[in-house]
Amino acid sequence: MQCRVYRRCGGCSMLEQPYANQIRWKQAVLERLFPKETVLPMLKDKNPDHYRHKIYATFGKNAQGIFLGLYGYHNHRLVNSMDCLIQHKKGNEILRTLCELANDFHLSVYQEDRRKGLLRHVYLRISSKDEKVMMVLVLGEKKFPGSKKLVKILLEKHPEIETVILNYNFRKTSIVLGEQERVVYGKGYLMDKIDGLSFRISSHSFYQVNPKQAYRLYQRAIELANLKKEMKVVDACSGTGTISLLLARHVQSVIGIELNPQAVFDANENKKVNQIQNVQFLQGRVEEVIPRYRIQADVLFLDPPRSGMGPCFMTYLDQLKIPKIVYISCDPNTQARDIQILKSHYSITVSQGVDMFPQTKNIENILVLERKRNEESRKSLISRIK
């Protein structure tokens, strides 16, 4: 693959490597972090180009005018990313149109040092089901001259855009989305499908960037968990309910626990849309929700952010003595760090890498851990003897 901004852009770090070499490198990382005998061959992406259905880009301005780009590798310089080789082609087309309109309308670009200017970022989400698009324009000012006309032209050129949201972010921050937003076209969310289930995606929803590989990730995690119909499952980072709802058909009940109230709202909407009865979503911290509702589980699923769960949570999890843990992570390094706390009482039975992010060094990994039976049996025997 030939990219004109490779090495200057912070997006892809393995683009020059043949795909087979990328997979070998990622496999070696997992075999270094986890017991080699437990690491299965990585699930490769059959189409490793233009796979990103989630696109973030930042507005910049140079001598040629307004452009959209990503921050450079280890610096804060914007690099034009409107022809990105891993972004969905339809997304790239929309980015180019948006820049043309921004230049035609003589709109201002946000300047971080002065905290002035209108256009900050754009976020696109493209459904895998029918390639409909949610567009979120992140603004640094309230007043948007000509916004109705701009959106009208944009929709005429790209009828696949199903909803447009204006998001307001006035803070000095690297976080893209602000808390205030206004829907100016459509419903303010997108619907997508995974394995026959429908999912609502709003601007703040977490949803995997690579939907085809996400399907394989979730199916493989469920398969490796070796679930039984009588089992009770906790999904400890349930987000908008994707994993919880996919699990529902395989077990007796699922309880999804999520800190973000908006995500819990979306999860309950997804539950209604799919008419699933054996899933319950609860808002709060896992450490508070589980004792409050006296929740018991045969299996616990974890799919945390890249930063992982941290020592406090993992210590609490160890104390719960749940027989099986399925830990999905987009950073095997934090995953390996977290499970160190469990090593006295749990064994890794399998590690399964899934290549969700071709052309980059990022790795998605499924770990299945089981409570050591001998330890539990020994403690039980000692208890009976006493």
FENDA-V663101 format. One record per residue. RES is the residue in one small letter. D_CENTER is the distance of its C-alpha to the mean C-alpha in whole Angstrom. Layout:
RES|D_CENTER / RES|D_CENTER
This chain:
m|25 / q|27 / c|25 / r|27 / v|25 / y|24 / r|25 / r|25 / c|21 / g|18 / g|16 / c|17 / s|19 / m|21 / l|22 / e|25 / q|25 / p|26 / y|23 / a|25 / n|25 / q|21 / i|21 / r|24 / w|23 / k|19 / q|21 / a|24 / v|21 / l|20 / e|24 / r|25 / l|22 / f|23 / p|26 / k|27 / e|28 / t|25 / v|23 / l|23 / p|23 / m|19 / l|18 / k|18 / d|17 / k|20 / n|19 / p|18 / d|18 / h|17 / y|14 / r|11 / h|11 / k|9 / i|12 / y|13 / a|17 / t|19 / f|23 / g|26 / k|29 / n|32 / a|35 / q|34 / g|32 / i|29 / f|26 / l|22 / g|21 / l|18 / y|20 / g|22 / y|22 / h|23 / n|24 / h|24 / r|25 / l|23 / v|24 / n|24 / s|21 / m|22 / d|23 / c|20 / l|20 / i|16 / q|15 / h|16 / k|20 / k|20 / g|18 / n|20 / e|23 / i|22 / l|21 / r|25 / t|27 / l|25 / c|27 / e|30 / l|30 / a|29 / n|32 / d|34 / f|34 / h|34 / l|32 / s|31 / v|28 / y|27 / q|28 / e|27 / d|30 / r|32 / r|29 / k|31 / g|30 / l|28 / l|25 / r|22 / h|19 / v|17 / y|14 / l|14 / r|12 / i|14 / s|14 / s|15 / k|18 / d|20 / e|18 / k|19 / v|17 / m|16 / m|17 / v|17 / l|20 / v|20 / l|23 / g|25 / e|28 / k|29 / k|32 / f|30 / p|34 / g|34 / s|30 / k|31 / k|33 / l|30 / v|28 / k|31 / i|31 / l|27 / l|27 / e|30 / k|29 / h|26 / p|26 / e|23 / i|21 / e|21 / t|21 / v|21 / i|20 / l|22 / n|20 / y|22 / n|21 / f|25 / r|24 / k|24 / t|21 / s|18 / i|15 / v|15 / l|15 / g|18 / e|19 / q|21 / e|21 / r|23 / v|23 / v|25 / y|25 / g|24 / k|22 / g|19 / y|16 / l|16 / m|16 / d|14 / k|15 / i|14 / d|17 / g|20 / l|18 / s|17 / f|14 / r|14 / i|12 / s|13 / s|13 / h|11 / s|9 / f|5 / y|5 / q|4 / v|6 / n|9 / p|10 / k|13 / q|12 / a|9 / y|13 / r|14 / l|12 / y|13 / q|16 / r|17 / a|16 / i|18 / e|21 / l|21 / a|21 / n|24 / l|24 / k|27 / k|28 / e|30 / m|27 / k|25 / v|21 / v|19 / d|15 / a|15 / c|12 / s|12 / g|10 / t|11 / g|12 / t|11 / i|12 / s|15 / l|16 / l|16 / l|18 / a|21 / r|23 / h|23 / v|24 / q|27 / s|24 / v|21 / i|20 / g|17 / i|17 / e|14 / l|16 / n|14 / p|17 / q|15 / a|13 / v|16 / f|17 / d|15 / a|15 / n|19 / e|19 / n|17 / k|19 / k|22 / v|21 / n|21 / q|24 / i|23 / q|25 / n|24 / v|21 / q|21 / f|19 / l|20 / q|19 / g|20 / r|19 / v|20 / e|23 / e|24 / v|23 / i|24 / p|28 / r|28 / y|28 / r|29 / i|26 / q|27 / a|25 / d|26 / v|22 / l|19 / f|15 / l|13 / d|9 / p|9 / p|8 / r|9 / s|13 / g|13 / m|15 / g|19 / p|22 / c|23 / f|21 / m|21 / t|25 / y|25 / l|23 / d|26 / q|28 / l|27 / k|28 / i|26 / p|27 / k|23 / i|20 / v|17 / y|15 / i|11 / s|10 / c|9 / d|12 / p|15 / n|17 / t|16 / q|16 / a|19 / r|20 / d|19 / i|21 / q|24 / i|25 / l|25 / k|27 / s|30 / h|30 / y|27 / s|27 / i|24 / t|25 / v|22 / s|20 / q|18 / g|16 / v|14 / d|14 / m|10 / f|11 / p|15 / q|17 / t|15 / k|16 / n|12 / i|13 / e|11 / n|13 / i|14 / l|17 / v|20 / l|22 / e|26 / r|28 / k|31 / r|34 / n|37 / e|36 / e|35 / s|39 / r|41 / k|40 / s|41 / l|44 / i|45 / s|44 / r|47 / i|49 / k|49
